[in-house]
Amino acid sequence: MERLWAPWRMAYISQGERGGCIFCDKPGESDEAAMIVARGAHAFLMMNAYPYNNGHLLVAPYSHVAELMLLSPEERLEVMDFVSLGVDLLADVCSPDGYNIGANLGRVAGAGVADHVHFHIVPRWNGDTNFMPVIADVKVIPEALEAVRGKLQAAHSERRRRNG
């Protein structure tokens, strides 16, 4: 049997049932420590620490609510603005061929954090599925999260500078 060494996964595996909420806790950390790419008045954009693909982003409101309709119109608008921003930044930095964008609402729908609504932005490339997920049930992420975050944040800073 072949083995793929992925030591970064141990932090996720060993943490068991976490207390608190990642989407409430991370905004209290520095952008670098929390892997946050951009912050707004009502929402933020961050790297997924356990990505499905290179550049996998998460968008969440600061409000701790499980349902979209519990967000104010301003919060919903900014969440969607950050989804659009995430797509634009990924296009600038990673040049994907497409995206999977969605929210898993409720535990039965696959939400890992069911009580805080959030969106996933997963960049996709033609041919990005290979033998690893099919044969070994393993996904290979080719670039360090910190490196991708740095590129995305630099693209975001450049975009803000250009737009005033």
N, C-alpha and C positions, 0 to 999 in steps of 0.2 A: 504494500500500500504506500502510495506517495503521500508526503505530508507537506503542507504549506505553512511555513513559519509566519505567524502574524501576531506578534506580542502585544500590539496596541489593542487587540480585542479583549485581552485579559481584564483591563479596567472595566469594560462593560459587563463581561461575564461575572466577575467577582463582586460587583456592587450589589447584586441581589435587588431586592425591593428598595427603591430609594425613597427617602422622605423628601418633602418639599416638591417644588415644581421647577423644572429646568428653565421654562420660559418666564418664570417669575424671578428665579435666582440669577440667571446669566446677565440680565441688564445691570445688576449691581456690581459686576466685575468690570475690569478694563476690557476694552474692545479686543485686545490681543489675547488675553486669557480666556475670554468667552467666545472667541472666534467670530465676533460680530463684525460685519462688513459695513453696515450703515444703520443709523438710528434716526427716527423721526419723533414727532410729538406723541404719536399713538401706537407706533409699531416699530419693529426692527427686522433686519435681515442678517442671518448668521449662517455659518457653515454647519452642515450636519456632521457630528463627530463620528458617526457610523454610517458612512455614505453608501448608497446603492451604486453610485457612479462617481467618477472624478468631478468635483465641482457641485455636488448635491447641496442645495441651499434650503434653508427653512425661513419662513416669514411668520411672525407671530405678533399679535397685539400685546401691549403691556397688560391689558385687562385680563384677569384670570376668569375666563368664561368658557363653557363647553360648546356653546351654540352661536352660530353667526348672528342670529337675530338679537342676541343679547348685547352685541356691540352697537355703539352709536353709529349713525350714518358716517360721521367723520372718521371713526375708527375703521369701519369697513372700507371706506374709500382709500385710506392710507395703506391698509393691508394690501389691497389690490394694486395700488401704486408701487408698493415694494415688490410685489410679484412681477410687475412689468419691469421695474428696475433690475431685479435679479436676472431676468431673461436678457435684457440689454447688456448687462455687465458680462454675463457668461458668453454672449455673442462676441463681445470685444476681446475677451481674454482666452476663451477656449474654443471658439468657432464650432459649436456643435451643429449637427444636421437637424436636430429637432429637440423637443422637450416633453417630458411627462410632468404635468402640473396638477396637483390635487390635494385634497384634505380628506383624511380618514376621520369621519365624525362618529365617535362612539367606539368602545372597545370591540364590539362585534364587527365593526368595519375595519379593524386592524390598527386602530390608534394606539400607539405606545404610550402617549400622554393624552388620555381621553378627556381630561377635565380642563384643558387649555387649548382652544382651537388654534390650529396652525396649518400652514400650507407647505408642501414639498415642491421644489423645483429641481427636477432631475434632468441634466443635459444628456442627450443621446447622440450617438454617432452611427452612421451606416457601418454595419459589421461589428458593433460593440459587444455583441454576444459571441462568445467563443466556447471552446471546449471546457474551460474551467467551471462555469456555472452548470453546464450540462452534465459533465462527467463527475466532477468533484464537489458540486454544490458550493463553490467558492467563487467570490467575485474579486478580481484583482483591481486595485486602485493604483494607478501608475504614478501619482504625484502626491507629495505630502500635503496635508490639509493646510498647514501654515503657509506653504508656498502659494497655494491657490488663493487663500484668503488675502495674502499680501498683494497679489496681482489684481484681485477684484477690488480691494480697497483703493489701490492706486488708480484703477480705472474710474472708480466712483469719485475720488478726489479730483481727477482731471476733468470729469464731466461737470462737477460742481463749479470748478474754476472757469470753464468755458461758458457755462450758463449763467454765471454771476451769482 
